[in-house]
Amino acid sequence: MPKPYLFLSAALLFALAVAPAPGKSPQETGAKGSAKAVSAATAKGKEIYNRDCSMCHGDNGNGQSDLAKDMQLTLKDWTDPKSLADMSDQQLFDMIRKGKDKMPPEDPGRAKDDEIRSIILYIRDFSKNPPAAPAATPTTASTSGSTR
Ligand code: HEC
């Protein structure tokens, strides 16, 4: 009688040898298209965000900053994918450039148009790749269907 389990364990060994070990550096596993790595564009957005926006909207975009509390602002929690789902990039852009009520306009001298677009990428990322934060429970229920 042939021993199928011998073959199985050989196949398993092979699979283990080929599969990327979990915990390898992001470059090796990131090739699969999971946008974990911060692109250059988002990095610029992050820089400006941390300089001009995080004092109100919070480092992780959840809107729970000291300044927001002091100013009694009710800010959306951008770590919730639903919070910005109904706003187009253009609407976000106008909001950032022109401001609204207590939201100050971002001067072109502080962020050029393409830099604002980088900020928008960065903001939208809060619900996908929250920067190390005592994160709220990750939302697995996706209603947008954009992932597949
Ligand atoms: C002084 C506090 C403050 C700062 C600084 C600030 N915001 Fe806001 N932001 C607000 C408030 C308040 C609102 C809600 C305005 C409204 O709807 O009346 C808002 C709304 C927004 C919105 C619309 C979506 C939403 O969540 O309501 C975006 C996008 C936004 N801010 C981005 C930015 C960016 C990008 C920066 C930095 C360039 C920034 N904000 C800086 C207070 C601030």
Backbone and ligand atoms as CSV (ligand in chain L), in Angstrom:
chain,resi,resn,atom,element,x,y,z
A,1,MET,N,N,0.847,-1.196,0.000
A,1,MET,CA,C,0.000,0.000,0.000
A,1,MET,C,C,0.888,1.254,0.000
A,2,PRO,N,N,0.607,2.141,-0.947
A,2,PRO,CA,C,1.398,3.390,-0.976
A,2,PRO,C,C,1.097,4.222,0.267
A,3,LYS,N,N,2.003,5.048,0.591
A,3,LYS,CA,C,1.790,5.848,1.792
A,3,LYS,C,C,1.524,7.307,1.400
A,4,PRO,N,N,0.256,7.629,1.233
A,4,PRO,CA,C,-0.067,8.987,0.734
A,4,PRO,C,C,0.399,10.076,1.686
A,5,TYR,N,N,0.465,9.723,2.959
A,5,TYR,CA,C,0.848,10.795,3.890
A,5,TYR,C,C,2.296,11.207,3.714
A,6,LEU,N,N,3.101,10.277,3.189
A,6,LEU,CA,C,4.486,10.648,2.901
A,6,LEU,C,C,4.527,11.761,1.873
A,7,PHE,N,N,3.715,11.551,0.843
A,7,PHE,CA,C,3.659,12.571,-0.199
A,7,PHE,C,C,3.147,13.889,0.383
A,8,LEU,N,N,2.100,13.759,1.198
A,8,LEU,CA,C,1.504,14.949,1.800
A,8,LEU,C,C,2.524,15.753,2.591
A,9,SER,N,N,3.285,15.043,3.406
A,9,SER,CA,C,4.214,15.793,4.237
A,9,SER,C,C,5.313,16.418,3.385
A,10,ALA,N,N,5.662,15.747,2.291
A,10,ALA,CA,C,6.636,16.349,1.388
A,10,ALA,C,C,6.065,17.636,0.793
A,11,ALA,N,N,4.798,17.573,0.389
A,11,ALA,CA,C,4.164,18.754,-0.191
A,11,ALA,C,C,4.109,19.870,0.834
A,12,LEU,N,N,3.842,19.490,2.065
A,12,LEU,CA,C,3.744,20.486,3.129
A,12,LEU,C,C,5.092,21.166,3.348
A,13,LEU,N,N,6.135,20.338,3.384
A,13,LEU,CA,C,7.472,20.891,3.563
A,13,LEU,C,C,7.787,21.886,2.461
A,14,PHE,N,N,7.412,21.484,1.254
A,14,PHE,CA,C,7.679,22.345,0.111
A,14,PHE,C,C,6.944,23.688,0.271
A,15,ALA,N,N,5.669,23.564,0.637
A,15,ALA,CA,C,4.866,24.774,0.798
A,15,ALA,C,C,5.478,25.681,1.857
A,16,LEU,N,N,5.948,25.077,2.940
A,16,LEU,CA,C,6.534,25.870,4.015
A,16,LEU,C,C,7.790,26.576,3.534
A,17,ALA,N,N,8.546,25.854,2.698
A,17,ALA,CA,C,9.797,26.432,2.227
A,17,ALA,C,C,9.532,27.601,1.296
A,18,VAL,N,N,8.443,27.507,0.530
A,18,VAL,CA,C,8.170,28.527,-0.471
A,18,VAL,C,C,7.424,29.722,0.108
A,19,ALA,N,N,6.500,29.430,1.031
A,19,ALA,CA,C,5.684,30.506,1.575
A,19,ALA,C,C,6.557,31.487,2.338
A,20,PRO,N,N,6.273,32.787,2.196
A,20,PRO,CA,C,7.032,33.775,2.958
A,20,PRO,C,C,6.751,33.595,4.441
A,21,ALA,N,N,7.793,33.599,5.218
A,21,ALA,CA,C,7.596,33.444,6.655
A,21,ALA,C,C,6.867,34.661,7.194
A,22,PRO,N,N,5.909,34.422,8.055
A,22,PRO,CA,C,5.227,35.578,8.645
A,22,PRO,C,C,6.218,36.385,9.460
A,23,GLY,N,N,6.063,37.698,9.427
A,23,GLY,CA,C,6.956,38.529,10.220
A,23,GLY,C,C,8.205,38.936,9.483
A,24,LYS,N,N,8.302,38.543,8.207
A,24,LYS,CA,C,9.421,39.046,7.404
A,24,LYS,C,C,9.264,40.534,7.175
A,25,SER,N,N,10.288,41.143,6.651
A,25,SER,CA,C,10.235,42.578,6.424
A,25,SER,C,C,9.124,42.915,5.435
A,26,PRO,N,N,8.537,44.104,5.573
A,26,PRO,CA,C,7.381,44.462,4.742
A,26,PRO,C,C,7.693,44.440,3.249
A,27,GLN,N,N,8.926,44.734,2.879
A,27,GLN,CA,C,9.248,44.733,1.451
A,27,GLN,C,C,8.997,43.361,0.844
A,28,GLU,N,N,9.301,42.315,1.604
A,28,GLU,CA,C,9.176,40.989,1.028
A,28,GLU,C,C,7.736,40.533,0.922
A,29,THR,N,N,6.926,40.919,1.897
A,29,THR,CA,C,5.537,40.483,1.865
A,29,THR,C,C,4.645,41.518,1.198
A,30,GLY,N,N,5.107,42.757,1.107
A,30,GLY,CA,C,4.262,43.828,0.609
A,30,GLY,C,C,4.009,43.777,-0.880
A,31,ALA,N,N,4.742,42.946,-1.576
A,31,ALA,CA,C,4.608,42.910,-3.020
A,31,ALA,C,C,3.221,42.481,-3.460
A,32,LYS,N,N,2.477,41.861,-2.576
A,32,LYS,CA,C,1.155,41.362,-2.951
A,32,LYS,C,C,0.120,42.459,-3.116
A,33,GLY,N,N,0.523,43.719,-2.920
A,33,GLY,CA,C,-0.393,44.802,-3.201
A,33,GLY,C,C,-1.145,45.288,-1.980
A,34,SER,N,N,-0.896,44.732,-0.833
A,34,SER,CA,C,-1.506,45.322,0.354
A,34,SER,C,C,-0.807,46.639,0.590
A,35,ALA,N,N,-1.552,47.708,0.555
A,35,ALA,CA,C,-0.950,49.032,0.567
A,35,ALA,C,C,-0.476,49.428,1.946
A,36,LYS,N,N,0.224,48.544,2.599
A,36,LYS,CA,C,0.703,48.832,3.946
A,36,LYS,C,C,1.780,49.891,3.915
A,37,ALA,N,N,2.684,49.741,2.987
A,37,ALA,CA,C,3.795,50.671,2.930
A,37,ALA,C,C,3.277,52.054,2.581
A,38,VAL,N,N,3.765,53.028,3.304
A,38,VAL,CA,C,3.343,54.394,3.049
A,38,VAL,C,C,4.055,54.894,1.802
A,39,SER,N,N,3.291,55.287,0.810
A,39,SER,CA,C,3.897,55.764,-0.421
A,39,SER,C,C,4.487,57.146,-0.188
A,40,ALA,N,N,5.280,57.582,-1.147
A,40,ALA,CA,C,5.905,58.897,-1.022
A,40,ALA,C,C,4.833,59.972,-0.906
A,41,ALA,N,N,3.771,59.820,-1.692
A,41,ALA,CA,C,2.705,60.822,-1.676
A,41,ALA,C,C,2.067,60.906,-0.304
A,42,THR,N,N,1.731,59.753,0.262
A,42,THR,CA,C,1.092,59.783,1.573
A,42,THR,C,C,2.052,60.302,2.620
A,43,ALA,N,N,3.342,60.047,2.440
A,43,ALA,CA,C,4.316,60.520,3.420
A,43,ALA,C,C,4.300,62.040,3.482
A,44,LYS,N,N,4.208,62.679,2.316
A,44,LYS,CA,C,4.142,64.141,2.285
A,44,LYS,C,C,2.854,64.610,2.950
A,45,GLY,N,N,1.761,63.922,2.622
A,45,GLY,CA,C,0.485,64.275,3.225
A,45,GLY,C,C,0.551,64.167,4.728
A,46,LYS,N,N,1.206,63.119,5.186
A,46,LYS,CA,C,1.332,62.893,6.627
A,46,LYS,C,C,2.083,64.044,7.299
A,47,GLU,N,N,3.163,64.449,6.622
A,47,GLU,CA,C,3.981,65.523,7.186
A,47,GLU,C,C,3.146,66.790,7.391
A,48,ILE,N,N,2.392,67.149,6.343
A,48,ILE,CA,C,1.597,68.374,6.438
A,48,ILE,C,C,0.435,68.181,7.419
A,49,TYR,N,N,-0.142,66.998,7.381
A,49,TYR,CA,C,-1.238,66.727,8.306
A,49,TYR,C,C,-0.784,66.926,9.748
A,50,ASN,N,N,0.369,66.348,10.070
A,50,ASN,CA,C,0.844,66.451,11.448
A,50,ASN,C,C,1.189,67.888,11.824
A,51,ARG,N,N,1.537,68.679,10.814
A,51,ARG,CA,C,1.893,70.071,11.086
A,51,ARG,C,C,0.649,70.944,11.240
A,52,ASP,N,N,-0.337,70.757,10.351
A,52,ASP,CA,C,-1.440,71.722,10.263
A,52,ASP,C,C,-2.804,71.185,10.695
A,53,CYS,N,N,-2.964,69.916,10.840
A,53,CYS,CA,C,-4.309,69.378,11.011
A,53,CYS,C,C,-4.488,68.552,12.269
A,54,SER,N,N,-3.416,67.857,12.670
A,54,SER,CA,C,-3.596,66.872,13.735
A,54,SER,C,C,-3.980,67.532,15.056
A,55,MET,N,N,-3.634,68.823,15.224
A,55,MET,CA,C,-3.971,69.456,16.498
A,55,MET,C,C,-5.476,69.484,16.693
A,56,CYS,N,N,-6.233,69.475,15.627
A,56,CYS,CA,C,-7.689,69.392,15.769
A,56,CYS,C,C,-8.184,67.972,15.515
A,57,HIS,N,N,-7.758,67.412,14.378
A,57,HIS,CA,C,-8.349,66.135,13.964
A,57,HIS,C,C,-7.707,64.927,14.649
A,58,GLY,N,N,-6.627,65.159,15.383
A,58,GLY,CA,C,-5.997,64.065,16.122
A,58,GLY,C,C,-4.963,63.335,15.286
A,59,ASP,N,N,-3.936,62.811,15.959
A,59,ASP,CA,C,-2.843,62.134,15.260
A,59,ASP,C,C,-3.342,60.969,14.421
A,60,ASN,N,N,-4.358,60.311,14.889
A,60,ASN,CA,C,-4.859,59.157,14.125
A,60,ASN,C,C,-6.185,59.473,13.455
A,61,GLY,N,N,-6.540,60.753,13.415
A,61,GLY,CA,C,-7.717,61.163,12.660
A,61,GLY,C,C,-9.045,60.896,13.334
A,62,ASN,N,N,-9.020,60.538,14.603
A,62,ASN,CA,C,-10.299,60.210,15.237
A,62,ASN,C,C,-11.018,61.436,15.806
A,63,GLY,N,N,-10.369,62.607,15.663
A,63,GLY,CA,C,-11.038,63.836,16.069
A,63,GLY,C,C,-11.083,64.067,17.570
A,64,GLN,N,N,-10.357,63.244,18.307
A,64,GLN,CA,C,-10.389,63.371,19.769
A,64,GLN,C,C,-9.145,64.095,20.279
A,65,SER,N,N,-8.913,65.314,19.814
A,65,SER,CA,C,-7.724,66.034,20.265
A,65,SER,C,C,-8.088,66.987,21.391
A,66,ASP,N,N,-7.061,67.400,22.130
A,66,ASP,CA,C,-7.303,68.348,23.218
A,66,ASP,C,C,-7.893,69.641,22.673
A,67,LEU,N,N,-7.337,70.084,21.541
A,67,LEU,CA,C,-7.810,71.342,20.980
A,67,LEU,C,C,-9.283,71.233,20.571
A,68,ALA,N,N,-9.630,70.110,19.982
A,68,ALA,CA,C,-11.027,69.923,19.585
A,68,ALA,C,C,-11.932,70.002,20.812
A,69,LYS,N,N,-11.448,69.423,21.908
A,69,LYS,CA,C,-12.259,69.484,23.135
A,69,LYS,C,C,-12.350,70.920,23.632
A,70,ASP,N,N,-11.187,71.613,23.653
A,70,ASP,CA,C,-11.192,72.995,24.113
A,70,ASP,C,C,-12.118,73.859,23.275
A,71,MET,N,N,-12.112,73.626,21.969
A,71,MET,CA,C,-12.926,74.446,21.081
A,71,MET,C,C,-14.339,73.902,20.957
A,72,GLN,N,N,-14.586,72.806,21.646
A,72,GLN,CA,C,-15.894,72.151,21.594
A,72,GLN,C,C,-16.302,71.828,20.164
A,73,LEU,N,N,-15.351,71.292,19.447
A,73,LEU,CA,C,-15.623,70.876,18.073
A,73,LEU,C,C,-16.142,69.439,18.088
A,74,THR,N,N,-17.095,69.191,17.245
A,74,THR,CA,C,-17.508,67.798,17.070
A,74,THR,C,C,-16.950,67.346,15.740
A,75,LEU,N,N,-15.898,66.560,15.821
A,75,LEU,CA,C,-15.224,66.150,14.592
A,75,LEU,C,C,-15.542,64.693,14.273
A,76,LYS,N,N,-15.580,64.427,13.011
A,76,LYS,CA,C,-15.833,63.047,12.595
A,76,LYS,C,C,-14.660,62.156,12.973
A,77,ASP,N,N,-14.958,60.904,13.182
A,77,ASP,CA,C,-13.919,59.916,13.472
A,77,ASP,C,C,-13.517,59.250,12.160
A,78,TRP,N,N,-12.368,59.687,11.623
A,78,TRP,CA,C,-11.948,59.191,10.302
A,78,TRP,C,C,-11.434,57.762,10.355
A,79,THR,N,N,-11.267,57.226,11.548
A,79,THR,CA,C,-10.868,55.809,11.592
A,79,THR,C,C,-12.057,54.917,11.265
A,80,ASP,N,N,-13.230,55.522,11.225
A,80,ASP,CA,C,-14.421,54.788,10.814
A,80,ASP,C,C,-14.601,54.988,9.309
A,81,PRO,N,N,-14.511,53.914,8.533
A,81,PRO,CA,C,-14.571,54.049,7.073
A,81,PRO,C,C,-15.829,54.769,6.598
A,82,LYS,N,N,-16.877,54.725,7.385
A,82,LYS,CA,C,-18.129,55.355,6.952
A,82,LYS,C,C,-18.056,56.877,7.021
A,83,SER,N,N,-17.120,57.396,7.838
A,83,SER,CA,C,-17.152,58.825,8.119
A,83,SER,C,C,-16.933,59.676,6.878
A,84,LEU,N,N,-16.083,59.219,5.973
A,84,LEU,CA,C,-15.801,60.020,4.777
A,84,LEU,C,C,-16.346,59.379,3.512
A,85,ALA,N,N,-17.099,58.298,3.697
A,85,ALA,CA,C,-17.523,57.521,2.533
A,85,ALA,C,C,-18.386,58.337,1.577
A,86,ASP,N,N,-19.178,59.262,2.123
A,86,ASP,CA,C,-20.091,59.997,1.235
A,86,ASP,C,C,-19.488,61.298,0.738
A,87,MET,N,N,-18.196,61.511,0.977
A,87,MET,CA,C,-17.561,62.723,0.465
A,87,MET,C,C,-16.563,62.367,-0.629
A,88,SER,N,N,-16.667,63.077,-1.745
A,88,SER,CA,C,-15.725,62.831,-2.835
A,88,SER,C,C,-14.402,63.517,-2.516
A,89,ASP,N,N,-13.354,63.115,-3.234
A,89,ASP,CA,C,-12.063,63.757,-3.046
A,89,ASP,C,C,-12.167,65.260,-3.314
A,90,GLN,N,N,-12.999,65.604,-4.313
A,90,GLN,CA,C,-13.149,67.028,-4.647
A,90,GLN,C,C,-13.775,67.789,-3.479
A,91,GLN,N,N,-14.768,67.185,-2.839
A,91,GLN,CA,C,-15.387,67.845,-1.691
A,91,GLN,C,C,-14.392,68.028,-0.550
A,92,LEU,N,N,-13.592,66.978,-0.329
A,92,LEU,CA,C,-12.579,67.085,0.723
A,92,LEU,C,C,-11.583,68.179,0.365
A,93,PHE,N,N,-11.208,68.185,-0.901
A,93,PHE,CA,C,-10.243,69.184,-1.364
A,93,PHE,C,C,-10.764,70.598,-1.080
A,94,ASP,N,N,-12.007,70.865,-1.503
A,94,ASP,CA,C,-12.578,72.196,-1.311
A,94,ASP,C,C,-12.649,72.552,0.164
A,95,MET,N,N,-13.023,71.570,0.942
A,95,MET,CA,C,-13.122,71.775,2.391
A,95,MET,C,C,-11.777,72.201,2.957
A,96,ILE,N,N,-10.733,71.499,2.532
A,96,ILE,CA,C,-9.411,71.788,3.079
A,96,ILE,C,C,-8.906,73.141,2.577
A,97,ARG,N,N,-9.118,73.404,1.287
A,97,ARG,CA,C,-8.606,74.649,0.711
A,97,ARG,C,C,-9.388,75.868,1.189
A,98,LYS,N,N,-10.694,75.709,1.302
A,98,LYS,CA,C,-11.526,76.885,1.615
A,98,LYS,C,C,-11.929,76.964,3.077
A,99,GLY,N,N,-11.908,75.834,3.772
A,99,GLY,CA,C,-12.336,75.832,5.157
A,99,GLY,C,C,-13.840,75.926,5.279
A,100,LYS,N,N,-14.301,75.825,6.503
A,100,LYS,CA,C,-15.737,75.952,6.759
A,100,LYS,C,C,-15.936,76.166,8.247
A,101,ASP,N,N,-16.693,77.185,8.598
A,101,ASP,CA,C,-16.904,77.504,10.012
A,101,ASP,C,C,-15.577,77.521,10.777
A,102,LYS,N,N,-15.437,76.597,11.724
A,102,LYS,CA,C,-14.231,76.606,12.563
A,102,LYS,C,C,-13.057,75.907,11.894
A,103,MET,N,N,-13.295,75.304,10.752
A,103,MET,CA,C,-12.219,74.635,10.037
A,103,MET,C,C,-11.469,75.679,9.227
A,104,PRO,N,N,-10.188,75.919,9.542
A,104,PRO,CA,C,-9.445,76.972,8.849
A,104,PRO,C,C,-9.063,76.538,7.438
A,105,PRO,N,N,-9.075,77.476,6.484
A,105,PRO,CA,C,-8.633,77.127,5.130
A,105,PRO,C,C,-7.130,76.875,5.114
A,106,GLU,N,N,-6.694,75.945,4.287
A,106,GLU,CA,C,-5.254,75.683,4.153
A,106,GLU,C,C,-4.710,76.564,3.040
A,107,ASP,N,N,-3.782,77.436,3.395
A,107,ASP,CA,C,-3.243,78.398,2.451
A,107,ASP,C,C,-2.360,77.699,1.418
A,108,PRO,N,N,-2.412,78.148,0.135
A,108,PRO,CA,C,-1.554,77.534,-0.884
A,108,PRO,C,C,-0.078,77.612,-0.521
A,109,GLY,N,N,0.290,78.585,0.285
A,109,GLY,CA,C,1.682,78.694,0.709
A,109,GLY,C,C,2.066,77.592,1.685
A,110,ARG,N,N,1.080,76.924,2.266
A,110,ARG,CA,C,1.378,75.855,3.219
A,110,ARG,C,C,1.198,74.479,2.589
A,111,ALA,N,N,0.309,74.391,1.627
A,111,ALA,CA,C,0.123,73.118,0.922
A,111,ALA,C,C,-0.335,73.395,-0.498
A,112,LYS,N,N,0.473,72.965,-1.462
A,112,LYS,CA,C,0.099,73.118,-2.859
A,112,LYS,C,C,-1.023,72.131,-3.184
A,113,ASP,N,N,-1.635,72.293,-4.356
A,113,ASP,CA,C,-2.774,71.440,-4.703
A,113,ASP,C,C,-2.437,69.955,-4.581
A,114,ASP,N,N,-1.282,69.569,-5.141
A,114,ASP,CA,C,-0.979,68.124,-5.097
A,114,ASP,C,C,-0.646,67.679,-3.676
A,115,GLU,N,N,-0.215,68.624,-2.872
A,115,GLU,CA,C,0.045,68.258,-1.479
A,115,GLU,C,C,-1.271,68.043,-0.728
A,116,ILE,N,N,-2.266,68.834,-1.084
A,116,ILE,CA,C,-3.583,68.602,-0.468
A,116,ILE,C,C,-4.098,67.233,-0.879
A,117,ARG,N,N,-3.848,66.874,-2.153
A,117,ARG,CA,C,-4.285,65.530,-2.567
A,117,ARG,C,C,-3.572,64.452,-1.754
A,118,SER,N,N,-2.319,64.686,-1.426
A,118,SER,CA,C,-1.594,63.727,-0.580
A,118,SER,C,C,-2.222,63.639,0.808
A,119,ILE,N,N,-2.622,64.798,1.306
A,119,ILE,CA,C,-3.263,64.794,2.632
A,119,ILE,C,C,-4.550,63.966,2.563
A,120,ILE,N,N,-5.288,64.144,1.474
A,120,ILE,CA,C,-6.553,63.402,1.339
A,120,ILE,C,C,-6.282,61.902,1.337
A,121,LEU,N,N,-5.241,61.489,0.611
A,121,LEU,CA,C,-4.870,60.070,0.633
A,121,LEU,C,C,-4.577,59.630,2.063
A,122,TYR,N,N,-3.846,60.465,2.743
A,122,TYR,CA,C,-3.443,60.119,4.106
A,122,TYR,C,C,-4.660,60.027,5.022
A,123,ILE,N,N,-5.566,60.998,4.880
A,123,ILE,CA,C,-6.773,60.995,5.723
A,123,ILE,C,C,-7.610,59.745,5.463
A,124,ARG,N,N,-7.761,59.429,4.169
A,124,ARG,CA,C,-8.587,58.267,3.841
A,124,ARG,C,C,-7.935,56.976,4.337
A,125,ASP,N,N,-6.640,57.023,4.540
A,125,ASP,CA,C,-5.915,55.845,5.018
A,125,ASP,C,C,-6.169,55.545,6.492
A,126,PHE,N,N,-6.636,56.532,7.223
A,126,PHE,CA,C,-6.813,56.313,8.663
A,126,PHE,C,C,-7.735,55.134,8.938
A,127,SER,N,N,-8.719,54.941,8.088
A,127,SER,CA,C,-9.660,53.846,8.343
A,127,SER,C,C,-9.100,52.520,7.835
A,128,LYS,N,N,-8.034,52.582,7.017
A,128,LYS,CA,C,-7.459,51.334,6.492
A,128,LYS,C,C,-6.232,50.919,7.271
A,129,ASN,N,N,-5.288,51.841,7.427
A,129,ASN,CA,C,-4.043,51.537,8.128
A,129,ASN,C,C,-3.867,52.480,9.289
A,130,PRO,N,N,-4.652,52.308,10.327
A,130,PRO,CA,C,-4.503,53.253,11.422
A,130,PRO,C,C,-3.078,53.260,11.933
A,131,PRO,N,N,-2.433,54.431,12.035
A,131,PRO,CA,C,-1.105,54.479,12.625
A,131,PRO,C,C,-1.230,54.032,14.071
A,132,ALA,N,N,-0.260,53.333,14.548
A,132,ALA,CA,C,-0.311,52.724,15.873
A,132,ALA,C,C,-1.143,53.549,16.830
A,133,ALA,N,N,-2.284,53.039,17.148
A,133,ALA,CA,C,-3.199,53.765,18.012
A,133,ALA,C,C,-4.008,52.743,18.762
A,134,PRO,N,N,-4.467,53.114,19.931
A,134,PRO,CA,C,-5.368,52.203,20.633
A,134,PRO,C,C,-6.635,52.083,19.809
A,135,ALA,N,N,-6.514,51.379,18.713
A,135,ALA,CA,C,-7.541,51.404,17.681
A,135,ALA,C,C,-8.882,50.870,18.159
A,136,ALA,N,N,-9.892,51.461,17.607
A,136,ALA,CA,C,-11.227,50.909,17.789
A,136,ALA,C,C,-11.272,49.560,17.074
A,137,THR,N,N,-12.232,48.751,17.396
A,137,THR,CA,C,-12.332,47.444,16.756
A,137,THR,C,C,-12.353,47.609,15.253
A,138,PRO,N,N,-11.456,46.916,14.574
A,138,PRO,CA,C,-11.433,47.051,13.118
A,138,PRO,C,C,-12.765,46.643,12.512
A,139,THR,N,N,-13.214,47.436,11.584
A,139,THR,CA,C,-14.488,47.127,10.948
A,139,THR,C,C,-14.258,46.120,9.831
A,140,THR,N,N,-14.810,44.961,9.988
A,140,THR,CA,C,-14.632,43.973,8.935
A,140,THR,C,C,-15.779,44.030,7.941
A,141,ALA,N,N,-16.935,44.473,8.431
A,141,ALA,CA,C,-18.092,44.553,7.548
A,141,ALA,C,C,-17.867,45.660,6.540
A,142,SER,N,N,-17.654,45.304,5.304
A,142,SER,CA,C,-17.469,46.304,4.272
A,142,SER,C,C,-18.701,46.356,3.407
A,143,THR,N,N,-19.302,47.518,3.367
A,143,THR,CA,C,-20.501,47.652,2.557
A,143,THR,C,C,-20.162,48.202,1.186
A,144,SER,N,N,-18.948,48.738,1.060
A,144,SER,CA,C,-18.623,49.404,-0.192
A,144,SER,C,C,-18.355,48.393,-1.305
A,145,GLY,N,N,-17.836,47.244,-0.950
A,145,GLY,CA,C,-17.570,46.235,-1.974
A,145,GLY,C,C,-16.423,46.608,-2.872
A,146,SER,N,N,-15.639,47.590,-2.468
A,146,SER,CA,C,-14.582,48.045,-3.364
A,146,SER,C,C,-13.351,47.147,-3.275
A,147,THR,N,N,-13.354,46.220,-2.339
A,147,THR,CA,C,-12.144,45.444,-2.147
A,147,THR,C,C,-12.035,44.271,-3.117
A,148,ARG,N,N,-13.129,43.901,-3.720
A,148,ARG,CA,C,-13.015,42.811,-4.699
A,148,ARG,C,C,-14.009,42.985,-5.808
L,1,HEC,C1,C,-9.025,74.502,14.289
L,1,HEC,C2,C,-9.327,73.092,14.137
L,1,HEC,C3,C,-9.115,72.464,12.765
L,1,HEC,C4,C,-7.939,72.368,12.055
L,1,HEC,C5,C,-6.565,72.908,12.418
L,1,HEC,C6,C,-8.255,71.604,10.863
L,1,HEC,N1,N,-9.591,71.263,10.853
L,1,HEC,FE1,FE,-10.534,70.135,9.477
L,1,HEC,N2,N,-12.304,70.436,10.370
L,1,HEC,C7,C,-12.477,71.155,11.526
L,1,HEC,C8,C,-13.906,71.276,11.801
L,1,HEC,C9,C,-14.524,71.998,12.978
L,1,HEC,C10,C,-14.568,70.596,10.754
L,1,HEC,C11,C,-16.078,70.442,10.578
L,1,HEC,C12,C,-16.545,71.647,9.776
L,1,HEC,C13,C,-18.038,71.625,9.541
L,1,HEC,O1,O,-18.521,70.652,8.940
L,1,HEC,O2,O,-18.678,72.585,9.930
L,1,HEC,C14,C,-13.536,70.078,9.886
L,1,HEC,C15,C,-13.794,69.336,8.755
L,1,HEC,C16,C,-12.827,68.808,7.938
L,1,HEC,C17,C,-13.082,68.005,6.779
L,1,HEC,C18,C,-14.440,67.575,6.215
L,1,HEC,C19,C,-14.784,66.186,6.609
L,1,HEC,C20,C,-15.199,66.106,8.046
L,1,HEC,O3,O,-14.606,65.291,8.760
L,1,HEC,O4,O,-16.098,66.850,8.483
L,1,HEC,C21,C,-11.871,67.672,6.254
L,1,HEC,C22,C,-11.593,66.819,5.041
L,1,HEC,C23,C,-10.869,68.324,7.055
L,1,HEC,N3,N,-11.478,69.001,8.074
L,1,HEC,C24,C,-9.519,68.247,6.817
L,1,HEC,C25,C,-8.571,69.016,7.474
L,1,HEC,C26,C,-7.195,69.100,7.067
L,1,HEC,C27,C,-6.584,68.334,5.915
L,1,HEC,C28,C,-6.593,69.970,7.895
L,1,HEC,C29,C,-5.146,70.442,7.859
L,1,HEC,C30,C,-4.713,71.037,6.614
L,1,HEC,C31,C,-7.579,70.408,8.858
L,1,HEC,N4,N,-8.772,69.813,8.564
L,1,HEC,C32,C,-7.335,71.283,9.903
L,1,HEC,C33,C,-11.481,71.685,12.330
L,1,HEC,C34,C,-10.150,71.785,11.989
